[in-house]
Amino acid sequence: MSGGRYRRGVSDQPCPTPAPTLFTWEFATDPYPAYAWLREHAPVHRTTLPSGVEAWLVTRYADARQALADARLSKNPQRHSESAHARGKVGIPGEQRADLTTHLLNIDPPDHTRLRRLVSKAFTPRRVAAFAPRVRELTDDLIDAFADRGEADLIHEFAFPLPIYAICDLLGVPREDQDDFRDWAATMIRHGGGPRGGVARAVKRIRAYLAELIHRKRAALGDDLISDLIRASDHGDHLTENEAAAMAFILLFAGFETTVNLIGNGLYALLRNPGQRARLQRSLEEGDEDLLATGVEELLRYDGPVEMATWRFATEPVTLGGQHIAEGEPVLVVLAAADRDPERFPGPDTLDLARTDNQHLGYGHGIHYCLGAPLARLEAQTALATLLRRIPDLRLGAEPEELRWRGGLIMRGLRTLPVTWGK
């Protein structure tokens, strides 16, 4: 790991302790001690990623918030100073080959402004509230499938299918096609930290399906997001078919895995913190959901679903946290590190579901703040509340050290979460 010997970006102050090793399986299990070291000694830190790409990691809250809103840090991978081959390593696997790059995570204003305005209509408070009964129905159906069994894997049987079926409904994917989407999404998650070929093949299948679905929707528009994108294009907002397909794809990609991890990580944190979990269950029994609302925000901060914000590239020389970043160099804002910064959050390593001063960065900041955050919060609140009410005696079915976390830079989530109850 390069650059780890220096304190706070000042090259003539050697650190008293060795730099931690990043991106190992041990690091994936618990990255927070390493992030604490970086915040203290190298808050804006240049390192070589597992892909071989060199990038800057931003770990302090103040620097992270600044970087997320800095217009000089572009989202467009074409701004990367390295070769075209290297640029292929800095996005979603397979998106270039499938012609799915013109989405919100890869573009800057004015195109970003135009496309975000179109999609934002799908996530208004009214539309999300109208979707709440369907989320409750999906949640109950999934719990019904394992409630009498006494054991389950809450990732594969609960946290994963809930958001994938929800986002499919929102997009307008017919029910008979949704299991295909579930399989493709499972491939994307399963291979997220390993060979990119499996993910690329799944992306190509999704791209082909979305192109065909857009053609079908044009002939019979419905009350769904893809139909809304088509209507917007037909009314002069100049949304190309590639943009429509890329937009639907990124809403699927970003709209399910983040929520899988939010629910999975959140349940795991509650099972590891029985006092906080009991406090939440008492409040739910009393019909008070205030703690549920602040609790989901705290779970986002404490061990959130997105470890690092997606790639940014300096469009000109930038100074951040005392470090000089050259034009074209990649920057990764480490949300997981920023959200445990003791300069911003008292007792950052303690889970406090009642924490109110909680302006975490779990869904980003600035113009790229996550559009789907209201839907993800609805799904997480519904999932946690319903599961704790219906199966109040949940307990971990494995020792914490036996659990494995999925590899990968951007997302943070468990591979499995075995639980038992009633035995």
Buried (B, 14 or more C-beta within 10 A) or exposed (E): BEBBBBBBBEEEEEBEEEBBEBBEEEBBEEBBEBBBBBBBBBBBBBBBBEBEBBBBBBBBBBBBBBBBBBEBBBBBBEBBBBEEEBBBBBBBBBBBBBEBBBBBBBBBEEBBEBBBEBBEEBBEEEBBEEBBEEBBEBBBEBBEEBBEEEEBBBBBBBBBBBBBBBBBBBBBBEEEEBEBBBEBBBBBBBBBBEEBEBBBBBBBBBBEBBBEBBEEBBEEBEEBBBBBBBBBBEEEBEBEBBBBBBBBBBBBBBBBBBBBBBBBBBBBBBBEBEEBBEBBBEBBEEEEBEBBEBBBBBBBBBBBBBBBBBBBBBBEEBEBBEBEBEEBBBBBBBBBBBBBBEEBBEEBEEBBBBBEEBEBBBBBBEBBEBBBBBBBBBBBBBBBBBBBEBBBEBEBBEEEEEBEBBBBBBBBBBBBBBBBBEE
